[in-house]
Structure formats: C-alpha cells, structure tokens
Amino acid sequence: MKQANDGERREPKKVKHPYLYEIDLMRLIFIAGVLLNHTTTAFQHQTSSGLISTGFLATHLMIHFTRMGFMFMTGLVLTMVYYQRQRNWPLFYKKRFTTVGVPYVLWNTLLLAGSVLLGVGGFTIANFWPDYLSALLHGDQFYLYYVLVTLQLYLLFPAMLWLFKRTAGHHIRLVVASFGVQMLLVIGIKYGLPHVNTSNWLWWFKAYGVNVFTYQFFFISGGLVSMHYEKVKQWLLAHQVLIGWGAFSLSIGTIGLYVFNKQVLNFGHNAAVSPHQPYMLIYDVVMIAFVFVLGQRYAVWHTKRPEHWLARLIGHGAQVSFGVYLCQTIAISLLDGLLSLGGFSNGMLILLLPIGYIFILVVSFPIAWLCHRIAPFGWLIGRPQSLSVSSKGVLNHEQTHRSVVSESNK
C-alpha cells in the first residue's frame, strides 16, 4: 500500500476541475454596464437643459464602476491562467499582441476610415494619417483606451507575477499597500493635477486615463483574488448582505458626489464624472465585490439548471464580451444618428432610453457573435479562427478552471 501511495505521488492523477461559471456572469455584467454607460451618454447629448438633462448627468457615476471592473477581471483571469503554468514569455507576448494588438489596429483603421467616408466625428481625408497615428499611439478614439492599457499590462505582467511570488505570505499587506497607493493617485488626480501645468509633461503621464499604473490596484487585487479564490469567496458570501447594502448606499451617494463636484468644487462635467476620485475608488471596490457575489449565486443556480436558455445565453454572451467591447462603436454611432434625426423632447428621450439600450445590445452582441463564428472575422474580436483551440481568445476568453487557482500562502 505504501508503494502504491508513493507511485501516486510521483505521477499525480489529472483531475478535471469545474469551470468557473461565476466569471461568465461577471464579464457579462461589466460589459452590459459599459454599454449602458455609453447609451445614457448618447441620450444625454440629445437633451436640452433642464431637470431630465441634469438627472442624466447626476446619475452617470452610478454605472462608472464598470471600467474598474474590467481592469479587475483582466488581472484576475490573466493570473488565474498563468500563475501556476510553465511560462514561455516570448510565446505569451506573441499570442497576446496578436490576439489583442491586431484587433486594436483593425478597429482603429476601420472606424476611422468609416468616419471619414461618412463625414462624422470631425475626421477628414486631409488629416487621416495624423489622426490615425494619433489614435494608435494614444488609444483615445472609439473607446479603445482599455485595449491600449491591456497591452501595457502584458508588458508588465511577468513583473506582476514576480511581485506575487516575492511577497508570498504577505499578500494582505500587498493589497493594502496597493490600495493606499491607488488612493494617493486618485487624490492627486482630482485635487492636485488640475492646478499643475502639465504642458511640458510626456503625454503618457498627463493622459492618466490610458496609463497602466493608474489602474494598478485593480490589476493587483484581481490577481490576488485569483490566487486566494476560495478564501475570498467565502468571506464575501459571509458578508453579502452588508456588501449589497453598501453597494446600494454608495451608488446613491454618487449623486451627492456629482453635486459636490459641480457646486462646491466648480468642476466641469468631465471632471465631475471622472472615475478617478477617492469616493469612486471605494465605490468601485464595493461594486466589484457585489458583482462577485452575484456571480457566486449564479454559479450555484447554474449547477441546478445548466441547460436553461438563460445559462446558455450568459455563456455565449460572456464568450464574446471582449468582442462586444470592440464593436460597440458601431451600435453607438447608429444610435447617435437615429436620435439626432428624431428631434425628441426630454420626456420622450426618457421613455426611449430602455429601447435605445436594447438596440445597443441587439446590435453589438450579434456583430460580435458573427465575428466569432465566421472566419476570418474572428481577428476583429481577438478570436482568430485560424489558431488552434489552445491559442484562441484573449483575456476575456480564457478557460477559467479551478485547476489554476492556488490556495497557497494561506
């Protein structure tokens, strides 16, 4: 018996671990929130001044947690997939910069060319190349900033994994320190940076929205959650009622934050709804925790009804969530055009908002799904059909199984 046990230790059995269905729902919630955020912006642009317009502006921060949710999920899934894997970094970079960098270039090209041909967005043929190069370098067109930030993270990812290993046994201290740094960053961005002359700064430093270090806490916390997944899950579920009430209360508080920014600090709208604020950092953390809890409850439901149409819909939606993010500009541009033709009153715009949101969903998701299913359009959404199954996808499409979740450093 002892010899048999020794043999089992020398050649451990491969165990098939369950898929993390909760991550599917989290992906879907975050992308749905992003689309809602951009939908309400499109409607707000059509409103005239008044109570309804102010309402659109004041509630904008409520759904602005989705940006940091995307960053958190990026850190979580990347670490979950690669932390315990034997890594070939040249191959990692080849895969990542192909499946993410190629769509980044393609969408910048297609959307800018389409804007020039249709005469929208203020783009012209005369300025095509300067505008095109600027868009590629700065990621400031067509909501593609997230992709540029992700590419920066890939460059730093080996260092992030090294940091996790170097701080083994002290991960609570690491996440607290990271949160402290993040708080100092957002305090500086909100209260200090507007009073500093940044004209001589390098663009990457003053354009903090596309600087990877601006989101360091969410990447690091996502990575650490993946490494201590079960402990974090149990703690969050034990406090889910408190988290739920905290999420509700803080979401209502964002209205007060907007009023404070406008009336007391005299901020313009863009500064007033910036996601880089101390209050928003706390709100983001609580909302991400709340979405995590929802994901866990969905995973329990999924075990009972895995063939339910809703379960299949969530699975398919999560599979193309990154693609939806990339192609959302098409749907939003169409919605902008339709709203501009209508001449709707503020009251009608409020009534049409749910219809507009459904329109965004039924345009964005099918486009992404068709790209996923029809070659060679998978290149547009980071899922090139010509690659092998093991090479498909980007961070949002990795197979998130528990086999890569570590409970080390407990």
N, C-alpha and C positions, 0 to 999 in steps of 0.2 A: 504493500500500500504506500509505503514511504517513497519507493522508487517511482511509482505512478505519479505521485504528487510532485516529485522533483521534475518528472518529464513534462507535466503540465505547466510548471513554472518556466521551464526552458522554452516551451512552444505554446504560448497562451492562445486560447481559442479566440477567434474573431467573433465578436458579438455585434449583432446589428442593433444599433441604438435608435430610439424613436426620433422621428422628425419633430422639430420644434414648431408646431403649428401656431403657437402664440406670436411668433415673429411675423408670420404672414399677416395677421390682423394688424400688428403694429405698423408694418410697412404700408398697409392699405389706409390706415387712419391718417398717417402722416402725409401721404400723397393726396388723399382726399382733402385734408386741411389746407395744403398748399393750393390746390385748385379752388377751394372756397375763398381763400385769401385773395387770390388774383381775380376771382369772379366779382367779389364785392368791390374791389378796386375799379374794375371796369364799370360797374353800375354807379359808383360814387362819382366818377368822372363825368357822368351824364346828368347828375343832379344839379339843380340851381341852389343857391344859398337858401338856408332855412333849417328847420328842425330836423328834417329827414337827412339832409346832407350832413349836418353835424352828427347825427346818430351813426351814419356810416363811418365817419372819421373817428368818433369816440370809441367805437367797438372794434376798430381794426386790430388793436393789440391783443384782443382775446384769442385770435387764431394765429398769432405771430410766433407761437411756440413751435410751430411745425418745422421752421428752419433748423432750430437746435435739435429737434427730434431726428431729423435727417442725419445730422452730424453724429449724434449719439449712436444711431443704428449703424452708421458706417464703421465707427470704432468697434462696436460690439461684434458685428458679423466678420469683419476682417480678422480680429483677434481670435474669435471662435474657430475660424477656419485654419489659421496659420500658426497659432501659438505652439501647438504640440506637433506640428508637421515638420518633417525634414525639409528644409527650405533651400531652394535653388534661386538665389536672388536675381541673377540675370534672366532666368525664365519667368520669374514673378514680374519683373519690370516689362518684359516683352509682352506678356499676356495682358497686364493691366493697362499699359499705354496703348495697346492695340484695341482692346475692348472698350476703353473709355476715351482715349485720345482720338481715335478715329471718328466716333460719333460727335465729339466736340467740334472737330474740324468740319465734318459734313454738315451739321446743323447750322453752324455759323455761315458756311458757304451758301447753303440752300435758302436759309431765311433772309440773309442779306440780299442775295440775288433776287429773290421773290419780292422783297420790299422795294427794291429799285425798279423792277418791272411794273409793279402795281402802283408806284408812286406814293408809298405810305412810309411813315416813320421819319420823314425828312431826309432819306437817303437818296443820293443821285449817282448817275453813272460817272460823272466827273470825279467824285470823291470816293468811288467804290474801293479802290485799293487802299488808300489811307484808312478808311472806315473799317475795311476788312482786317487789315493787320492790327489795328487798334482793338477790334473785337476779340481777335485771337489772343493777343497779349494780355488784355485786361479782363476778359470774361464779363464785360459789363453790358452785353446785349442779350436779349431773348431769354432771360432768366438762367443763363448758363454759368453764372458765378459758382454755383455749387460744384459743377464739374471741374472747374479750374482749381477750386480748393481741394477737391478729392485728388487730383493729380499731384498737388503739392504734398498731400498726406502720404501718397505712395512713396515719394522720395524719402520721407522721414519715417516710414513705417518700421524699417529694421531698427532704427534708434529707439522707437517706442517699445518694441518688444524687448530690446536690451534693457530699457529702463524698468520694465515689469520684472524681468529676471533679477536685475541688480537690487531691486527693492523687495525681493521675496521676503515674506514675513512682516512687511511694513506697508502693506497696500492701503490700509486705512489712513495712515499718515500721508501717503502719496496722494490719495484722492482729496484729503482735507487741504493739503498744500496746493494742489492744483485748483481747488475751488477758491482758495484765498488769492491766488494769482489772477484767476478769472475775475474775481470781484474788483481787484485793483485795476484791471484792464478796463472794465466797463465804467468804473467811476472816472477813470482818466478820459475815456472816450466821451462820456456825457458832460462832465463838468470842466475838464481841463482842455481838451483838444479844440473846442470852439474858440478859445482865447489864445491859441498858439498860431503863429504864422508858419504854415506848412508849405509855402510856395517853393522852398528850396529842398524839400524832402524828396527822397526817391518815391515814385508812385506807389510801390508795393507797401510802403509804410503808412502813407496818408490814406490810401484806399483800403482801410482796415477790413471792409466787408469781404474782400477776396484774399485776405491774409490768413494762412492756415493757423497761425498762432492765436488769432482772435477766437478760435473755437477749440483751443487745446483742452479745456476741461471736459467737453462733451466727447471728444475722441478718447481721452484717457479714461473717463468714467465708463464709457461704453466698453472699452477693452477690459477693464477690471471687473465689470459686471459679468462679462462672458466667462472670466476665469473663476469666479465665485458664484456661479449662476444659482445653484440650489439654495445657498445661504441667503442671497439677496432675495430670491423669490419667496422663501418662507417668511422673511422679515416684512416684505411688502404686503403679503397676503395677511399677515397678522395685524397690520395697521391699515388695511384697505379702507375702512370707514373714515378714519382720520384723513387719509390721503384724498378720498373723494370729497369730503367737506372742504379740505384745504384747496383743492383744485377749483371748486365752485366759488369759494370766497375770494381767492386771488384773481380769478377771471373777472369777477365783478369789480374788483379793485383796479383793474387796468383802465376802467373808465375814469376813475379818480386820478390815476396817473396821467392820463391824457390831458385832463383839465388842469392839473398842476403844471404840466409842461407848457401848456398854452397860456394859461392865465398868470401864473407866478413867474415862470422862467422865461416867458415870451419866446418860446421856441416856434419855429416854423413847423408845418405839418410833417415833413420828412424826419426832422429831428424828434418831434413829439412821438412818432410811432416807430422809432428805431428799436430793433430788438436788442441793441447793446446798451442796456440800462441795468442798474443794480436790482431794481424790483423785478425786471423781466428775467434776470438770472435765477432768482428764487422761484418765480412762476414757472419757468421752463423746467426746472428740476422736478417740481411737484407734478406738473402736467405729464412729463415723461414717465414718472412713477405711476401716475394714474392710468396712462395708456398701457403700461406694462401689466398692471393688474387686470385691465380689461382683456389683454392678450391671454393671461393665465386662465381667466374664466372661459374664454373662447376655446382654449385648448381642452379644457375639461368637457365642454359641450361637444367638441369635435370627436372625442373618443366615443361618444354615445351615438352620434349621427354623422359619421364620416362621409356618407353618400348623399347627404342632404344638398339640395340645389344651392343653398347659401354657402355651405362649406366649399363646394366646387367653385362658386363664383369668387369667394375670397381667395382661394388658392390661385386661380387664374389671374385675378387682379394683382395679387402680390408678385406673381411671376413677371409681370410686365410693368411693375411700378416705376422702375428707373426709366423705361421707355416712355411711360406716360409723362414723366417729368420733362423728358427731352422734347416731346412733340406737343406739349401743352400750348405753345405759342400759336400754333395753327388754330386751335379752338378759340383761344382768347382773342385773336385777331378777327376771326369771323364774328364773334360776339360783339366786339367793339364796332365792327362795321354795321351790324344789324341794329344795334342800339342807336348809333348815330343817325340812322335813317328814319327812326321812329318818331322823334320829337315828343317823347313821353314826358308826362308830368312826374313830379316826385312821388306822388301817390301810386301811380301806375308802375313806376320803377320798383317800388317796394313789393307790389303784388307779383311782378315779373321775376323777381330775384330767384325764387326756387326754380322757375322754369329755365332761367339762364344758367343756373348751376347744373341742372340736369342736362342741358345742352352741352356744357363743357365736358361732363362725364361721358355722354354718349358719343361724342366726337373723339375725345382724347384716347379713351381705352380701346375702342375698336381699331384706331390707327396703329396703336402700339401692338395690339394683338395680331393684326395683319402683318406687320413688320416681323413679328416673332415667327409667324407661320410660313411666310412666303420668302424664299431666297431670291435675291441676295439682300433683301431689305432689313434683315436682322442686323446688318452692320450699323444701321441707323440707331439701334437701341442697345448696342453693346452685346448682342447675342448672335454673332456671325454664324450662320448655319454651316459654313464650310469647316468649322473647327470641330474637334471631337467632343464628345459629351463631357469629358473631364476638363475641357478647356472653355466650355461655354459660360457666358454670363459675366457679370461684373458683381460688385459687392452686394447688390440687392438681389442677386440670383444665386448666391452660393447655397450649397446644400447644408443647412444648419442643423446638424445632428449633434446629439449629446456626446458622441464619441470624442469630440474635440473640446469638451468643456472640462476644465480642470477644477478640482476642489483642493488644490494644493495650497499651502500657506494658510491653513485654517486658523 
